[in-house]
Amino acid sequence: MQEPQNFQAHRHDQMLHGHEHMHITHHARRGGASEIEHLTSTHAHEHNHPALEHAHFPHENMEREHQHEAHIHDHQHPSQS
């Protein structure tokens, strides 16, 4: 699959940093699976991101954008996952 013309290939070095995270849990109400609500909570801790090469629209403000992107890390060892 070919990348769109305005995508920019680039690399992010590995990093260790901390910020507030939002967690979302899907909760089935008593009515069954057809009635699902989102329960949210927040907390902050240090976590790591491995190095990554990818392509997408150019960053305008990577730190601000990162705050709004979903990402996964190991909560048992968030700075080593």
Biopython code that builds the backbone (N, CA, C, O; Angstrom):
import numpy as np
from Bio.PDB.StructureBuilder import StructureBuilder

atoms = [
    (1, "MET", "N", (0.839, -1.181, 0.000)),
    (1, "MET", "CA", (0.000, 0.000, 0.000)),
    (1, "MET", "C", (0.885, 1.247, 0.000)),
    (1, "MET", "O", (1.822, 1.351, 0.792)),
    (2, "GLN", "N", (0.596, 2.152, -0.856)),
    (2, "GLN", "CA", (1.399, 3.363, -0.980)),
    (2, "GLN", "C", (0.885, 4.442, -0.008)),
    (2, "GLN", "O", (-0.321, 4.627, 0.156)),
    (3, "GLU", "N", (1.825, 5.140, 0.623)),
    (3, "GLU", "CA", (1.479, 6.209, 1.561)),
    (3, "GLU", "C", (0.925, 7.413, 0.802)),
    (3, "GLU", "O", (1.355, 7.684, -0.320)),
    (4, "PRO", "N", (-0.017, 8.134, 1.394)),
    (4, "PRO", "CA", (-0.480, 9.374, 0.765)),
    (4, "PRO", "C", (0.682, 10.339, 0.544)),
    (4, "PRO", "O", (1.664, 10.305, 1.286)),
    (5, "GLN", "N", (0.581, 11.195, -0.467)),
    (5, "GLN", "CA", (1.673, 12.098, -0.838)),
    (5, "GLN", "C", (2.132, 12.994, 0.310)),
    (5, "GLN", "O", (3.326, 13.267, 0.429)),
    (6, "ASN", "N", (1.224, 13.452, 1.147)),
    (6, "ASN", "CA", (1.628, 14.395, 2.188)),
    (6, "ASN", "C", (2.010, 13.711, 3.491)),
    (6, "ASN", "O", (2.190, 14.387, 4.504)),
    (7, "PHE", "N", (2.141, 12.367, 3.491)),
    (7, "PHE", "CA", (2.671, 11.684, 4.665)),
    (7, "PHE", "C", (4.174, 11.906, 4.699)),
    (7, "PHE", "O", (4.819, 12.010, 3.656)),
    (8, "GLN", "N", (4.725, 11.979, 5.900)),
    (8, "GLN", "CA", (6.151, 12.208, 6.072)),
    (8, "GLN", "C", (6.737, 11.037, 6.867)),
    (8, "GLN", "O", (6.348, 10.795, 8.010)),
    (9, "ALA", "N", (7.678, 10.314, 6.246)),
    (9, "ALA", "CA", (8.359, 9.223, 6.940)),
    (9, "ALA", "C", (9.371, 9.830, 7.912)),
    (9, "ALA", "O", (10.077, 10.780, 7.572)),
    (10, "HIS", "N", (9.435, 9.277, 9.117)),
    (10, "HIS", "CA", (10.365, 9.794, 10.114)),
    (10, "HIS", "C", (10.567, 8.775, 11.226)),
    (10, "HIS", "O", (9.891, 7.748, 11.283)),
    (11, "ARG", "N", (11.499, 9.078, 12.096)),
    (11, "ARG", "CA", (11.851, 8.187, 13.206)),
    (11, "ARG", "C", (11.682, 8.931, 14.524)),
    (11, "ARG", "O", (11.994, 10.118, 14.630)),
    (12, "HIS", "N", (11.185, 8.213, 15.522)),
    (12, "HIS", "CA", (11.148, 8.704, 16.890)),
    (12, "HIS", "C", (12.145, 7.866, 17.680)),
    (12, "HIS", "O", (12.074, 6.637, 17.653)),
    (13, "ASP", "N", (13.064, 8.503, 18.376)),
    (13, "ASP", "CA", (13.995, 7.772, 19.230)),
    (13, "ASP", "C", (13.250, 7.253, 20.456)),
    (13, "ASP", "O", (12.183, 7.755, 20.809)),
    (14, "GLN", "N", (13.833, 6.233, 21.100)),
    (14, "GLN", "CA", (13.204, 5.738, 22.322)),
    (14, "GLN", "C", (13.187, 6.856, 23.356)),
    (14, "GLN", "O", (14.055, 7.729, 23.350)),
    (15, "MET", "N", (12.207, 6.825, 24.235)),
    (15, "MET", "CA", (12.107, 7.879, 25.231)),
    (15, "MET", "C", (11.493, 7.340, 26.516)),
    (15, "MET", "O", (10.743, 6.363, 26.506)),
    (16, "LEU", "N", (11.826, 7.991, 27.611)),
    (16, "LEU", "CA", (11.240, 7.717, 28.905)),
    (16, "LEU", "C", (10.691, 9.043, 29.403)),
    (16, "LEU", "O", (11.434, 10.017, 29.515)),
    (17, "HIS", "N", (9.417, 9.091, 29.698)),
    (17, "HIS", "CA", (8.821, 10.330, 30.182)),
    (17, "HIS", "C", (7.579, 10.010, 31.005)),
    (17, "HIS", "O", (7.159, 8.856, 31.088)),
    (18, "GLY", "N", (7.009, 11.019, 31.599)),
    (18, "GLY", "CA", (5.817, 10.817, 32.403)),
    (18, "GLY", "C", (4.775, 11.859, 32.079)),
    (18, "GLY", "O", (5.103, 13.004, 31.770)),
    (19, "HIS", "N", (3.535, 11.467, 32.147)),
    (19, "HIS", "CA", (2.414, 12.394, 31.992)),
    (19, "HIS", "C", (1.158, 11.693, 32.455)),
    (19, "HIS", "O", (1.172, 10.486, 32.699)),
    (20, "GLU", "N", (0.077, 12.431, 32.579)),
    (20, "GLU", "CA", (-1.191, 11.864, 33.001)),
    (20, "GLU", "C", (-1.756, 10.983, 31.893)),
    (20, "GLU", "O", (-1.672, 11.322, 30.712)),
    (21, "HIS", "N", (-2.329, 9.858, 32.283)),
    (21, "HIS", "CA", (-2.960, 8.926, 31.358)),
    (21, "HIS", "C", (-4.427, 8.797, 31.696)),
    (21, "HIS", "O", (-4.813, 8.846, 32.864)),
    (22, "MET", "N", (-5.229, 8.636, 30.687)),
    (22, "MET", "CA", (-6.642, 8.340, 30.890)),
    (22, "MET", "C", (-6.858, 6.876, 30.550)),
    (22, "MET", "O", (-6.373, 6.391, 29.527)),
    (23, "HIS", "N", (-7.572, 6.186, 31.391)),
    (23, "HIS", "CA", (-7.941, 4.796, 31.144)),
    (23, "HIS", "C", (-9.434, 4.743, 30.901)),
    (23, "HIS", "O", (-10.217, 5.407, 31.580)),
    (24, "ILE", "N", (-9.813, 3.946, 29.926)),
    (24, "ILE", "CA", (-11.222, 3.768, 29.606)),
    (24, "ILE", "C", (-11.564, 2.289, 29.739)),
    (24, "ILE", "O", (-10.904, 1.436, 29.145)),
    (25, "THR", "N", (-12.588, 1.993, 30.514)),
    (25, "THR", "CA", (-13.064, 0.621, 30.704)),
    (25, "THR", "C", (-14.460, 0.521, 30.115)),
    (25, "THR", "O", (-15.296, 1.399, 30.329)),
    (26, "HIS", "N", (-14.710, -0.546, 29.377)),
    (26, "HIS", "CA", (-16.052, -0.794, 28.860)),
    (26, "HIS", "C", (-16.831, -1.558, 29.930)),
    (26, "HIS", "O", (-16.411, -2.629, 30.367)),
    (27, "HIS", "N", (-17.949, -1.008, 30.341)),
    (27, "HIS", "CA", (-18.753, -1.586, 31.407)),
    (27, "HIS", "C", (-20.134, -1.943, 30.862)),
    (27, "HIS", "O", (-20.856, -1.079, 30.365)),
    (28, "ALA", "N", (-20.499, -3.240, 30.962)),
    (28, "ALA", "CA", (-21.818, -3.685, 30.508)),
    (28, "ALA", "C", (-22.824, -3.431, 31.624)),
    (28, "ALA", "O", (-22.672, -3.936, 32.736)),
    (29, "ARG", "N", (-23.834, -2.660, 31.325)),
    (29, "ARG", "CA", (-24.891, -2.396, 32.308)),
    (29, "ARG", "C", (-25.710, -3.662, 32.517)),
    (29, "ARG", "O", (-25.515, -4.661, 31.824)),
    (30, "ARG", "N", (-26.610, -3.613, 33.457)),
    (30, "ARG", "CA", (-27.462, -4.777, 33.762)),
    (30, "ARG", "C", (-28.274, -5.220, 32.554)),
    (30, "ARG", "O", (-28.660, -6.386, 32.465)),
    (31, "GLY", "N", (-28.541, -4.304, 31.621)),
    (31, "GLY", "CA", (-29.324, -4.634, 30.439)),
    (31, "GLY", "C", (-28.609, -5.566, 29.479)),
    (31, "GLY", "O", (-29.217, -6.037, 28.519)),
    (32, "GLY", "N", (-27.325, -5.845, 29.715)),
    (32, "GLY", "CA", (-26.585, -6.755, 28.853)),
    (32, "GLY", "C", (-25.579, -6.032, 27.982)),
    (32, "GLY", "O", (-25.373, -4.826, 28.117)),
    (33, "ALA", "N", (-24.956, -6.780, 27.090)),
    (33, "ALA", "CA", (-23.872, -6.264, 26.256)),
    (33, "ALA", "C", (-24.321, -5.155, 25.324)),
    (33, "ALA", "O", (-23.489, -4.383, 24.847)),
    (34, "SER", "N", (-25.605, -5.055, 25.055)),
    (34, "SER", "CA", (-26.063, -4.000, 24.163)),
    (34, "SER", "C", (-26.065, -2.633, 24.851)),
    (34, "SER", "O", (-26.191, -1.605, 24.187)),
    (35, "GLU", "N", (-25.926, -2.620, 26.179)),
    (35, "GLU", "CA", (-25.881, -1.364, 26.920)),
    (35, "GLU", "C", (-24.519, -1.228, 27.584)),
    (35, "GLU", "O", (-24.331, -1.626, 28.733)),
    (36, "ILE", "N", (-23.576, -0.664, 26.848)),
    (36, "ILE", "CA", (-22.211, -0.515, 27.354)),
    (36, "ILE", "C", (-21.928, 0.953, 27.598)),
    (36, "ILE", "O", (-22.275, 1.806, 26.782)),
    (37, "GLU", "N", (-21.294, 1.245, 28.732)),
    (37, "GLU", "CA", (-20.888, 2.610, 29.028)),
    (37, "GLU", "C", (-19.380, 2.645, 29.220)),
    (37, "GLU", "O", (-18.758, 1.621, 29.505)),
    (38, "HIS", "N", (-18.800, 3.823, 29.063)),
    (38, "HIS", "CA", (-17.364, 4.008, 29.255)),
    (38, "HIS", "C", (-17.120, 4.583, 30.634)),
    (38, "HIS", "O", (-17.693, 5.611, 30.993)),
    (39, "LEU", "N", (-16.268, 3.920, 31.414)),
    (39, "LEU", "CA", (-15.847, 4.423, 32.718)),
    (39, "LEU", "C", (-14.418, 4.922, 32.554)),
    (39, "LEU", "O", (-13.577, 4.199, 32.021)),
    (40, "THR", "N", (-14.128, 6.122, 32.991)),
    (40, "THR", "CA", (-12.785, 6.684, 32.820)),
    (40, "THR", "C", (-12.139, 6.964, 34.163)),
    (40, "THR", "O", (-12.817, 7.237, 35.154)),
    (41, "SER", "N", (-10.820, 6.890, 34.177)),
    (41, "SER", "CA", (-10.023, 7.268, 35.340)),
    (41, "SER", "C", (-8.684, 7.786, 34.824)),
    (41, "SER", "O", (-8.304, 7.511, 33.686)),
    (42, "THR", "N", (-7.977, 8.527, 35.654)),
    (42, "THR", "CA", (-6.668, 9.057, 35.254)),
    (42, "THR", "C", (-5.639, 8.800, 36.351)),
    (42, "THR", "O", (-5.977, 8.664, 37.527)),
    (43, "HIS", "N", (-4.392, 8.739, 35.941)),
    (43, "HIS", "CA", (-3.254, 8.677, 36.847)),
    (43, "HIS", "C", (-2.011, 9.080, 36.064)),
    (43, "HIS", "O", (-2.042, 9.156, 34.836)),
    (44, "ALA", "N", (-0.926, 9.335, 36.772)),
    (44, "ALA", "CA", (0.327, 9.740, 36.116)),
    (44, "ALA", "C", (1.464, 8.840, 36.589)),
    (44, "ALA", "O", (1.504, 8.439, 37.752)),
    (45, "HIS", "N", (2.378, 8.528, 35.688)),
    (45, "HIS", "CA", (3.593, 7.792, 36.026)),
    (45, "HIS", "C", (4.557, 7.860, 34.850)),
    (45, "HIS", "O", (4.172, 8.214, 33.736)),
    (46, "GLU", "N", (5.817, 7.514, 35.113)),
    (46, "GLU", "CA", (6.807, 7.436, 34.036)),
    (46, "GLU", "C", (6.542, 6.195, 33.215)),
    (46, "GLU", "O", (6.131, 5.165, 33.749)),
    (47, "HIS", "N", (6.777, 6.290, 31.919)),
    (47, "HIS", "CA", (6.679, 5.133, 31.036)),
    (47, "HIS", "C", (7.604, 5.345, 29.849)),
    (47, "HIS", "O", (8.046, 6.461, 29.574)),
    (48, "ASN", "N", (7.887, 4.259, 29.158)),
    (48, "ASN", "CA", (8.797, 4.363, 28.021)),
    (48, "ASN", "C", (8.067, 4.126, 26.704)),
    (48, "ASN", "O", (6.963, 3.582, 26.668)),
    (49, "HIS", "N", (8.713, 4.547, 25.637)),
    (49, "HIS", "CA", (8.279, 4.256, 24.275)),
    (49, "HIS", "C", (9.509, 3.764, 23.533)),
    (49, "HIS", "O", (10.547, 4.426, 23.576)),
    (50, "PRO", "N", (9.432, 2.621, 22.851)),
    (50, "PRO", "CA", (10.572, 2.165, 22.061)),
    (50, "PRO", "C", (10.753, 3.046, 20.827)),
    (50, "PRO", "O", (9.858, 3.807, 20.459)),
    (51, "ALA", "N", (11.913, 2.935, 20.197)),
    (51, "ALA", "CA", (12.151, 3.658, 18.944)),
    (51, "ALA", "C", (11.125, 3.190, 17.910)),
    (51, "ALA", "O", (10.675, 2.045, 17.936)),
    (52, "LEU", "N", (10.768, 4.088, 17.009)),
    (52, "LEU", "CA", (9.710, 3.793, 16.046)),
    (52, "LEU", "C", (9.969, 4.534, 14.747)),
    (52, "LEU", "O", (10.305, 5.718, 14.754)),
    (53, "GLU", "N", (9.810, 3.832, 13.630)),
    (53, "GLU", "CA", (9.855, 4.461, 12.315)),
    (53, "GLU", "C", (8.482, 4.296, 11.690)),
    (53, "GLU", "O", (7.945, 3.189, 11.644)),
    (54, "HIS", "N", (7.912, 5.397, 11.207)),
    (54, "HIS", "CA", (6.595, 5.335, 10.596)),
    (54, "HIS", "C", (6.368, 6.578, 9.736)),
    (54, "HIS", "O", (7.239, 7.442, 9.631)),
    (55, "ALA", "N", (5.191, 6.654, 9.125)),
    (55, "ALA", "CA", (4.864, 7.793, 8.255)),
    (55, "ALA", "C", (3.439, 8.239, 8.549)),
    (55, "ALA", "O", (2.543, 7.419, 8.748)),
    (56, "HIS", "N", (3.252, 9.534, 8.573)),
    (56, "HIS", "CA", (1.926, 10.129, 8.753)),
    (56, "HIS", "C", (2.023, 11.605, 8.427)),
    (56, "HIS", "O", (3.091, 12.096, 8.061)),
    (57, "PHE", "N", (0.905, 12.318, 8.558)),
    (57, "PHE", "CA", (0.951, 13.756, 8.341)),
    (57, "PHE", "C", (2.004, 14.354, 9.271)),
    (57, "PHE", "O", (2.147, 13.873, 10.395)),
    (58, "PRO", "N", (2.739, 15.368, 8.860)),
    (58, "PRO", "CA", (3.801, 15.947, 9.695)),
    (58, "PRO", "C", (3.265, 16.416, 11.052)),
    (58, "PRO", "O", (2.140, 16.903, 11.165)),
    (59, "HIS", "N", (4.112, 16.254, 12.076)),
    (59, "HIS", "CA", (3.759, 16.736, 13.412)),
    (59, "HIS", "C", (3.692, 18.259, 13.408)),
    (59, "HIS", "O", (4.492, 18.923, 12.748)),
    (60, "GLU", "N", (2.741, 18.800, 14.144)),
    (60, "GLU", "CA", (2.715, 20.237, 14.401)),
    (60, "GLU", "C", (3.303, 20.521, 15.771)),
    (60, "GLU", "O", (4.056, 21.479, 15.945)),
    (61, "ASN", "N", (2.956, 19.681, 16.753)),
    (61, "ASN", "CA", (3.485, 19.798, 18.113)),
    (61, "ASN", "C", (3.443, 18.391, 18.707)),
    (61, "ASN", "O", (2.418, 17.969, 19.243)),
    (62, "MET", "N", (4.568, 17.665, 18.609)),
    (62, "MET", "CA", (4.588, 16.259, 18.976)),
    (62, "MET", "C", (4.183, 16.026, 20.430)),
    (62, "MET", "O", (3.412, 15.104, 20.696)),
    (63, "GLU", "N", (4.665, 16.813, 21.370)),
    (63, "GLU", "CA", (4.315, 16.615, 22.782)),
    (63, "GLU", "C", (2.814, 16.753, 23.006)),
    (63, "GLU", "O", (2.207, 15.926, 23.687)),
    (64, "ARG", "N", (2.220, 17.789, 22.439)),
    (64, "ARG", "CA", (0.779, 18.000, 22.598)),
    (64, "ARG", "C", (-0.006, 16.878, 21.926)),
    (64, "ARG", "O", (-0.997, 16.395, 22.474)),
    (65, "GLU", "N", (0.433, 16.466, 20.750)),
    (65, "GLU", "CA", (-0.250, 15.400, 20.031)),
    (65, "GLU", "C", (-0.178, 14.089, 20.813)),
    (65, "GLU", "O", (-1.150, 13.335, 20.862)),
    (66, "HIS", "N", (0.975, 13.821, 21.421)),
    (66, "HIS", "CA", (1.159, 12.577, 22.170)),
    (66, "HIS", "C", (0.167, 12.483, 23.331)),
    (66, "HIS", "O", (-0.303, 11.393, 23.656)),
    (67, "GLN", "N", (-0.145, 13.590, 23.943)),
    (67, "GLN", "CA", (-1.080, 13.607, 25.070)),
    (67, "GLN", "C", (-2.464, 13.089, 24.660)),
    (67, "GLN", "O", (-3.222, 12.624, 25.510)),
    (68, "HIS", "N", (-2.796, 13.164, 23.376)),
    (68, "HIS", "CA", (-4.126, 12.785, 22.916)),
    (68, "HIS", "C", (-4.143, 11.479, 22.135)),
    (68, "HIS", "O", (-5.184, 11.089, 21.606)),
    (69, "GLU", "N", (-3.003, 10.801, 22.057)),
    (69, "GLU", "CA", (-2.935, 9.548, 21.308)),
    (69, "GLU", "C", (-3.030, 8.356, 22.250)),
    (69, "GLU", "O", (-2.465, 8.372, 23.343)),
    (70, "ALA", "N", (-3.727, 7.353, 21.834)),
    (70, "ALA", "CA", (-3.795, 6.118, 22.609)),
    (70, "ALA", "C", (-2.466, 5.380, 22.482)),
    (70, "ALA", "O", (-1.895, 5.307, 21.393)),
    (71, "HIS", "N", (-1.976, 4.838, 23.583)),
    (71, "HIS", "CA", (-0.795, 4.003, 23.536)),
    (71, "HIS", "C", (-0.845, 3.008, 24.685)),
    (71, "HIS", "O", (-1.564, 3.205, 25.664)),
    (72, "ILE", "N", (-0.087, 1.961, 24.553)),
    (72, "ILE", "CA", (-0.126, 0.844, 25.498)),
    (72, "ILE", "C", (1.231, 0.710, 26.179)),
    (72, "ILE", "O", (2.274, 0.864, 25.543)),
    (73, "HIS", "N", (1.206, 0.423, 27.474)),
    (73, "HIS", "CA", (2.422, 0.087, 28.192)),
    (73, "HIS", "C", (2.082, -0.847, 29.334)),
    (73, "HIS", "O", (0.930, -0.934, 29.759)),
    (74, "ASP", "N", (3.083, -1.539, 29.823)),
    (74, "ASP", "CA", (2.938, -2.529, 30.890)),
    (74, "ASP", "C", (2.834, -1.801, 32.225)),
    (74, "ASP", "O", (3.789, -1.142, 32.637)),
    (75, "HIS", "N", (1.713, -1.903, 32.899)),
    (75, "HIS", "CA", (1.559, -1.191, 34.174)),
    (75, "HIS", "C", (2.354, -1.818, 35.314)),
    (75, "HIS", "O", (2.555, -1.177, 36.346)),
    (76, "GLN", "N", (2.807, -3.051, 35.148)),
    (76, "GLN", "CA", (3.675, -3.650, 36.170)),
    (76, "GLN", "C", (5.080, -3.053, 36.096)),
    (76, "GLN", "O", (5.745, -2.878, 37.117)),
    (77, "HIS", "N", (5.521, -2.744, 34.876)),
    (77, "HIS", "CA", (6.867, -2.195, 34.635)),
    (77, "HIS", "C", (6.772, -1.125, 33.553)),
    (77, "HIS", "O", (7.332, -1.318, 32.474)),
    (78, "PRO", "N", (6.087, -0.002, 33.791)),
    (78, "PRO", "CA", (5.811, 0.965, 32.716)),
    (78, "PRO", "C", (7.042, 1.622, 32.119)),
    (78, "PRO", "O", (6.986, 2.084, 30.979)),
    (79, "SER", "N", (8.150, 1.683, 32.843)),
    (79, "SER", "CA", (9.341, 2.321, 32.275)),
    (79, "SER", "C", (10.264, 1.313, 31.610)),
    (79, "SER", "O", (11.339, 1.682, 31.137)),
    (80, "GLN", "N", (9.858, 0.018, 31.564)),
    (80, "GLN", "CA", (10.697, -1.015, 30.973)),
    (80, "GLN", "C", (9.948, -1.885, 29.969)),
    (80, "GLN", "O", (10.451, -2.936, 29.573)),
    (81, "SER", "N", (8.772, -1.472, 29.558)),
    (81, "SER", "CA", (7.985, -2.351, 28.670)),
    (81, "SER", "C", (8.316, -2.126, 27.216)),
    (81, "SER", "O", (7.745, -2.782, 26.344)),
]
sb = StructureBuilder()
sb.init_structure("model")
sb.init_model(0)
sb.init_chain("A")
sb.init_seg("    ")
for serial, (resi, resn, name, xyz) in enumerate(atoms, 1):
    if name == "N":
        sb.init_residue(resn, " ", resi, " ")
    sb.init_atom(name, np.array(xyz, "f"), 0.0, 1.0, " ", f" {name:<3s}", serial, name[0])
structure = sb.get_structure()
